[in-house]
Amino acid sequence: MKILLKSILSFAALAAIIINTGCTGQASNAENKANKETEKYKVTFIELGSVRCIPCQQMQPVMKSIEAKYGKEVKVVFHDVWTEAGAPNAQKYGIEAIPTQVFLDEKGQEYFRHVGYFPEEELVKVLQQKGVK
């Protein structure tokens, strides 16, 4: 079962890369737009999980609170990696367990990663590393 899941995720990620690059190796317009959008924020907080996972469900209020308190400085993104649309993100970010939180700086570079439930007060400390107030 694990081998089948890995094969499906690998195929989905490869298909996403081919589609996004148009087989030219260059980023698509959508990817360029996403990169520019990331630059508007001090931090992009990416939650990789599933709506059917209990610890992931516990992260939902944390994500909403972060978005409400820091929405001008922090972009909050959720990918349900157990869906067809979200599966390529599991491959892209090298996810081995969910929930996983990935934090990108304003240039889109990963600067922190956490696996499991992440309490809000600890998460805020990670945001503050990049000047979020």
C-alpha positions as a printed Julia matrix, in Angstrom:
133×3 Matrix{Float64}:
  0.0    0.0     0.0
  2.84   2.41    0.88
  4.58   1.65   -2.41
  1.36   2.32   -4.34
  0.83   5.63   -2.51
  4.43   6.69   -3.16
  4.04   5.78   -6.84
  0.82   7.79   -7.12
  2.36  10.79   -5.35
  5.49  10.61   -7.52
  3.42  10.43  -10.7
  1.2   13.32   -9.58
  4.23  15.45   -8.71
  5.89  14.7   -12.04
  2.69  15.56  -13.9
  2.41  18.83  -11.96
  6.0   19.74  -12.83
  5.48  19.02  -16.51
  2.23  20.98  -16.58
  3.66  23.92  -14.62
  6.81  24.18  -16.7
  5.17  23.49  -20.04
  7.98  20.97  -20.66
 10.42  23.89  -21.07
 11.89  23.85  -17.56
 10.68  27.41  -16.97
  8.16  28.41  -14.34
  4.58  28.96  -15.43
  2.79  32.3   -15.15
  0.8   30.91  -12.21
  4.0   29.92  -10.42
  5.58  33.32  -11.07
  2.42  35.0    -9.74
  2.53  32.81   -6.62
  6.18  33.74   -6.05
  5.37  37.45   -6.34
  2.43  36.99   -3.97
  4.73  35.38   -1.39
  7.0   38.42   -1.56
  4.15  40.63   -0.26
  4.25  38.81    3.09
  6.99  38.51    5.69
  6.08  34.83    6.14
  4.04  32.25    4.26
  2.75  29.62    6.7
  1.89  26.42    4.83
 -0.11  23.74    6.63
  0.06  20.34    4.94
 -2.5   17.92    6.31
 -6.0   16.61    5.74
 -9.47  17.54    6.85
 -9.89  13.88    7.92
 -6.87  13.83   10.26
 -7.56  14.6    13.95
 -4.31  16.52   14.7
 -4.81  18.38   11.4
 -8.33  19.34   12.48
 -6.86  20.68   15.73
 -4.63  22.97   13.65
 -7.62  24.62   11.9
 -8.4   27.07   14.77
 -4.68  27.89   15.06
 -4.5   28.72   11.34
 -7.63  30.87   11.54
 -6.28  32.73   14.56
 -2.92  33.39   12.88
 -4.69  34.66    9.78
 -6.95  36.94   11.85
 -4.11  38.36   13.96
 -1.3   38.54   11.41
 -3.07  38.49    8.03
 -1.24  41.55    6.69
  2.18  40.04    7.42
  1.52  36.29    7.17
 -0.09  34.37    4.35
 -1.74  31.17    5.61
 -2.07  28.32    3.1
 -3.64  24.88    3.66
 -3.11  21.88    1.38
 -5.13  18.71    1.96
 -2.52  16.19    0.84
 -5.01  13.34    0.89
 -6.84  14.79   -2.11
 -5.86  14.62   -5.77
 -5.37  18.39   -5.89
 -3.26  18.51   -2.73
 -1.17  15.36   -3.22
  1.53  17.05   -5.35
  2.24  19.38   -2.43
  3.17  16.39   -0.26
  5.84  15.53   -2.82
  6.9   19.15   -3.35
  7.54  19.69    0.36
  8.81  16.16    1.11
  6.06  15.36    3.59
  6.43  12.14    5.56
  3.79  12.76    8.25
  0.85  15.08    8.75
  0.25  17.67    9.88
  3.43  19.38    8.76
  3.93  23.14    8.91
  6.37  24.79    6.51
  7.39  28.42    6.92
  8.73  30.44    3.99
 10.38  33.84    4.22
  9.45  36.77    1.98
 11.65  35.35   -0.8
  9.91  31.98   -0.68
 12.79  30.19    1.04
 11.94  27.66    3.74
 13.33  28.73    7.11
 11.47  26.45    9.52
  9.52  23.2     9.53
  7.5   21.41   12.2
  5.7   18.05   12.2
  2.63  17.41   14.35
  0.27  19.7    16.21
  1.91  23.11   16.68
  0.53  25.24   19.55
 -0.19  28.83   18.56
  2.14  30.39   21.14
  5.07  28.32   19.78
  4.08  29.03   16.18
  4.07  32.79   16.85
  7.7   32.56   18.01
  8.6   31.14   14.59
  6.77  34.02   12.88
  8.59  36.55   15.06
 11.94  35.24   13.77
 11.11  37.05   10.5
  9.88  40.27   12.09
  6.16  39.53   12.35
  4.64  41.66   15.11
